[in-house]
Amino acid sequence: MKKRSFLKLLFSTTSLLLFSSFSLFASGHKRSGKGKGKGRGKGKGKKNKKSSNKPKREEFSGTPYQGKMHDAHAHITPKVSIKTYIEAYENSSFEKAGLFTRSIKPKSLEKIKNKLGKNFYFFVDLHKREKSNYQFVKGRAKSLNIAKQKKLVHGVGELYYNLSSAPFAPQGIKTNYKSKSEIGILEKAAELSLPVFIHDEKFHEHQDLLDIVKKIPNLKVVLAHLGYIKNPRKVDKLLTNNKQIYTDLSLVTNSRFGPFKRKGLIIKRVPSKKWIKILEKHDDRILIGSDIGADVQRVKRLTKVANDYRILLSHLKKSSAEKIAYKNFEKLFSI
């Protein structure tokens, strides 16, 4: 009996140890599985976080805006051939375009104009720009007078007052807009009845700049890229209180390239009700723009940018869509 009892006890103890070991192993295996799951989950979460910063293009099943469109904000650069620009605009649904050019001498502008054709209009800057070095040049003001007389110029800009970063100026540009020379540029533009494009990412905070604009009665300012203003109420306040201010929707609506492709769009191609209200309320002072020109890839995305605008405009009443798409362009630049 003692022997049998001893064997039973030994067998029970061994079974218990084996069962405990198996349970511990299984438990450990499950925990490591959970750990992996968590690790994968976290990994996915991180990826989702990164991807969530990229604006998602909403599904659209309606009918896009079918009318004319003009591109009020584009750049022409020696990095991209004239032929590439012509092909890009022929393939897109933009009929006309305003181009910021570094050339300002009438002969240079005439040469470019002859190559591009009649549907392109030039905006010029009175500064010489080399990366972040941005300086006013008196000689360019003289060239502006001649170019205007020959109807080669339809606007001034893009003036960089507060630029955080750009492909051509990674360190950004800041300009003392209160200086005599800068105020002189605005006065000259008003004298020649040329609208001025200003790039200032904190424009709505610069009351002193708004005061300068108000002191030049005939001046019309186009605030590039909606001034980077994210809040529709602030845009409403700015445009309501400052009738000399216009704005363009370049970059802030663009999920194809530029800073808001990463940050998230201010106005999506299927806009919120708040933005629809603002766009329709101020439809006589808003333009569309592509901001192509920094490189060949941007130029080649022009058709997609144009198609996105057609979706955005389709959410507005017809009269507002037409003003923003092309009528404001033709009126503002006297075309």
SVG drawing of the C-alpha trace seen along z (x, -y; Angstrom):
<svg xmlns="http://www.w3.org/2000/svg" viewBox="-27 -107 48 109">
<polyline fill="none" stroke="black" stroke-width="0.4" points="0.0,0.0 2.8,-2.3 4.5,-1.5 1.2,-2.1 0.5,-5.3 4.0,-6.5 3.6,-5.7 0.2,-7.4 1.6,-10.5 4.6,-10.5 2.4,-10.2 0.0,-13.0 2.9,-15.4 4.5,-14.7 1.2,-15.3 0.6,-18.5 4.1,-19.8 3.7,-18.9 0.3,-20.6 1.6,-23.7 4.5,-23.9 2.2,-23.5 -0.2,-26.1 2.7,-28.5 4.1,-28.0 0.7,-28.5 0.1,-31.6 3.5,-32.9 2.8,-32.1 -0.5,-34.0 1.1,-37.0 3.9,-37.1 1.1,-36.9 -0.6,-39.8 2.7,-41.6 3.2,-41.1 -0.4,-42.1 0.1,-45.2 3.4,-45.9 1.7,-45.4 -1.3,-47.4 1.0,-50.3 2.9,-50.1 -0.3,-50.3 -1.4,-53.1 1.7,-55.0 1.3,-54.5 -2.3,-55.5 -1.3,-58.6 1.2,-59.6 -1.3,-58.8 -4.1,-60.7 -2.0,-63.9 -2.4,-63.5 -5.8,-64.8 -8.1,-62.1 -9.8,-62.9 -13.4,-62.4 -15.6,-60.2 -17.5,-62.4 -20.4,-61.1 -22.0,-64.3 -21.5,-66.5 -18.3,-68.7 -18.5,-72.4 -18.6,-72.6 -17.8,-76.2 -14.7,-78.2 -11.7,-78.3 -8.7,-80.6 -5.6,-80.0 -4.7,-83.1 -1.6,-81.8 1.2,-80.0 4.9,-80.5 7.1,-80.2 10.7,-79.2 13.7,-78.3 13.7,-74.8 10.6,-74.0 10.5,-74.3 7.9,-76.5 6.7,-73.5 5.9,-71.7 3.8,-74.6 1.9,-74.8 1.2,-71.0 0.1,-71.1 -2.4,-73.9 -3.7,-72.3 -4.3,-69.0 -5.9,-70.8 -9.3,-72.6 -7.8,-76.0 -8.4,-78.5 -6.2,-81.3 -3.4,-81.7 -1.6,-84.4 2.2,-83.6 4.6,-85.1 7.9,-85.6 11.3,-86.7 11.8,-88.4 10.7,-92.0 12.4,-93.6 9.9,-94.2 12.0,-92.4 12.2,-89.2 8.5,-89.3 7.7,-89.8 9.9,-86.8 8.1,-84.6 4.7,-85.9 5.3,-85.0 6.2,-81.4 3.4,-80.9 0.5,-82.6 -2.3,-85.0 -3.9,-83.2 -1.0,-83.8 -0.6,-87.0 2.4,-88.1 2.8,-89.3 6.2,-90.7 8.2,-91.3 10.3,-94.4 12.7,-92.4 15.7,-90.4 15.5,-87.0 18.3,-84.6 17.1,-82.0 16.4,-83.9 18.1,-87.0 15.2,-89.3 16.0,-92.9 14.1,-95.7 15.8,-96.9 15.1,-100.4 15.8,-99.5 13.0,-96.9 10.5,-99.7 11.5,-101.5 11.1,-98.3 7.6,-97.9 6.5,-101.3 7.5,-100.3 6.1,-96.8 2.8,-98.2 2.7,-100.7 3.2,-97.8 0.4,-95.8 2.8,-93.0 2.1,-93.1 -1.2,-92.6 -0.1,-92.4 2.7,-92.8 4.0,-90.0 4.3,-87.6 5.7,-89.8 7.1,-87.7 6.5,-89.5 6.3,-86.4 7.3,-83.1 8.1,-80.2 9.7,-78.0 9.6,-77.1 11.6,-75.0 13.4,-78.1 13.9,-79.5 14.1,-76.7 15.0,-79.1 12.0,-81.4 11.8,-85.1 10.8,-88.0 10.5,-91.5 10.0,-94.8 6.8,-95.9 6.9,-99.2 10.0,-100.3 9.9,-103.2 10.8,-101.0 8.1,-98.5 5.4,-101.1 6.7,-102.6 6.0,-99.4 2.4,-99.3 1.9,-103.0 3.4,-102.4 1.1,-99.4 -1.9,-101.5 -0.8,-104.3 -0.5,-101.8 -3.8,-100.1 -2.0,-96.8 -3.2,-94.3 -0.5,-93.2 -0.1,-89.6 1.2,-89.4 2.5,-86.2 2.1,-86.7 1.3,-83.7 0.3,-86.0 -1.4,-88.8 -4.6,-88.8 -2.5,-89.5 -0.6,-92.4 -3.0,-95.3 -0.2,-97.7 0.0,-96.2 -3.7,-96.5 -3.5,-100.2 -0.8,-100.8 -3.1,-99.2 -6.0,-101.4 -3.9,-104.5 -3.5,-103.7 -7.1,-104.0 -6.7,-102.6 -4.6,-99.6 -6.0,-96.1 -4.2,-93.3 -4.6,-89.6 -3.7,-87.6 -2.0,-84.5 -3.0,-81.1 -5.9,-82.5 -3.1,-83.9 -2.8,-80.4 -5.9,-81.3 -7.5,-78.1 -10.6,-79.7 -13.5,-80.6 -14.7,-83.2 -11.3,-85.0 -11.4,-85.0 -15.0,-86.4 -13.9,-89.1 -10.8,-90.0 -12.8,-90.3 -15.8,-92.0 -13.7,-94.7 -11.2,-95.2 -12.8,-95.7 -9.4,-96.2 -8.4,-92.6 -8.9,-89.7 -7.6,-86.2 -6.7,-83.1 -7.3,-79.5 -4.0,-78.1 -2.2,-75.5 -4.8,-75.6 -7.1,-73.4 -4.3,-71.4 -3.8,-67.7 -1.5,-67.1 1.6,-69.0 2.7,-71.7 2.6,-72.1 -1.1,-71.4 -0.8,-68.0 1.1,-67.1 -0.7,-69.3 -4.2,-68.8 -6.3,-71.0 -7.9,-74.2 -10.7,-73.8 -11.4,-70.3 -12.7,-69.7 -16.0,-68.7 -16.0,-71.8 -17.8,-72.2 -21.0,-74.2 -19.0,-76.9 -16.6,-77.3 -19.3,-77.2 -21.0,-80.1 -17.8,-82.1 -17.0,-81.4 -20.5,-82.4 -20.6,-85.5 -17.3,-86.9 -17.5,-85.3 -16.6,-88.6 -13.1,-88.7 -11.9,-85.1 -9.9,-83.4 -8.6,-80.0 -4.9,-79.1 -2.7,-76.1 0.7,-77.4 2.5,-75.2 6.1,-76.1 8.5,-75.0 9.4,-72.0 8.3,-69.8 6.3,-67.4 4.1,-70.2 3.4,-71.3 2.5,-67.8 -0.1,-67.6 -2.0,-70.6 -4.9,-68.6 -5.5,-66.9 -5.5,-70.3 -8.0,-71.6 -10.3,-68.6 -10.3,-69.1 -11.3,-72.7 -14.2,-71.6 -15.4,-69.3 -15.1,-72.1 -16.9,-74.7 -19.8,-72.3 -20.8,-72.7 -21.4,-76.4 -24.3,-78.1 -23.7,-78.7 -23.2,-82.5 -20.6,-82.1 -18.8,-79.3 -18.5,-81.4 -17.1,-84.4 -14.5,-82.5 -13.6,-80.3 -13.0,-83.0 -15.1,-86.2 -13.1,-87.8 -9.9,-87.0 -11.1,-88.8 -12.4,-91.8 -9.4,-92.2 -6.7,-91.9 -8.7,-93.9 -8.9,-91.1"/>
</svg>
